[in-house]
Amino acid sequence: MPKTLTALALNGTLKPSKGKESSSTDRMIQLLLSELKSLGIEGETIRLADHNILPGVTSDEGKGDEWPAIREKILAADILIAGTPVWMGQPSSVIKRAMERLDAFISEKDDEGRMPSYGRVAAVAVVGNEDGAHHVSAELFQALNDVGFSLAPNAVAYWVGEAMGSTDFKDLKAVPETVSGTITMVARTSAHLARLLAQDPYPSLD
């Protein structure tokens, strides 16, 4: 019987949930998770700003660090979505910290030379009111691939509004067709690759 796949999204918004402020990043993530659900893949979101993620490059930075529990969920999922707003043309500091913590995978290889993330697929979600979606996705693609995640073709869904504009993605009454089409493509290619890797894992590298 084929394995039931799951997805986990890391929301790199700077806004914690306690302020009850809606997040454009969350809207993009939810659209991706909804599309994945239509393909039989259940998912959940972690809003990183709600957690005490200590700076560092290990999997556990000690007392008070909430990253170890997030790491467990990342490794339990088959698809990881890294979601971020664009800030000054860059990924948010919050999602960058998550990438820094994932760096630990490089030194956590198994006896066959594989990182814990091998066999897991990553995709990216980007929103913003300034230029930079391609730059942001390029940075995250490189980081995620460096720490062992696989990327399907066209692995980013994004929307950027008018520079310095007042309309956010969360405020749009309807999602543009081009964005919807891209979301469908990201979900389908990521799901396809995840299923292939679940059936045929990467070989030993030693």
C-alpha positions, 0 to 999 in steps of 0.5 A, a space after each residue: 500500500 502506498 505511503 500516505 504523504 504529508 506536508 509541513 509549511 514554515 511561515 516566515 512572516 514577521 507577525 506572531 499569531 498573538 496579534 491576530 494580524 492576518 498574514 499574506 504569507 499564510 494565505 499563499 501557504 494555505 492555497 498551496 496546502 489546499 492544492 496538495 490536499 486535493 492530491 491526497 496530501 495533508 498538511 499543517 503550518 508552523 508560524 515561526 514567529 510564534 516560537 523561540 528559535 535560538 540562533 545557531 547552526 545545530 539541531 538543539 541550541 539548549 535551554 529554551 530552544 523550540 527548534 528541536 520540536 519543529 525539526 521533528 515535524 520537518 523530518 516527519 513530513 515528505 514535503 516542506 514549504 518555506 514561506 516568506 514575505 520579501 523584505 528589502 529584496 530579501 527573505 525574512 530574517 525569520 525564515 533565514 534563521 530556520 535555514 541556518 538551523 537546517 544547516 545542522 543536517 550537513 553534519 548529521 549524515 547517516 551511515 550511508 552518507 545521507 542527510 536526514 532530509 534526503 528523500 524529502 521535497 521542498 517548495 517555496 512560497 513568496 509574497 511582497 510589495 516590492 521586487 525580489 521574488 526571484 531573488 528570494 526563491 533563489 536564496 531559499 532554493 540554494 539553502 534547501 538544496 544545500 541541506 539535502 532537500 530535493 526540488 521539483 520543477 517550478 518549485 515556487 509560487 509567488 505574488 508581488 504587488 506594486 512597489 510600496 503599494 498598499 494592497 497586500 496579497 491577503 487583501 486581494 478579492 480574487 487570486 490572479 489566474 497566473 498565481 493559481 496556475 503556478 500554485 497548481 503546478 508547484 503542488 503537482 510537481 512536488 507531490 509527484 517527486 515526493 511519491 517517487 522518492 517515497 517509493 525509491 529512496 536515494 542510494 548510499 553515498 558511501 
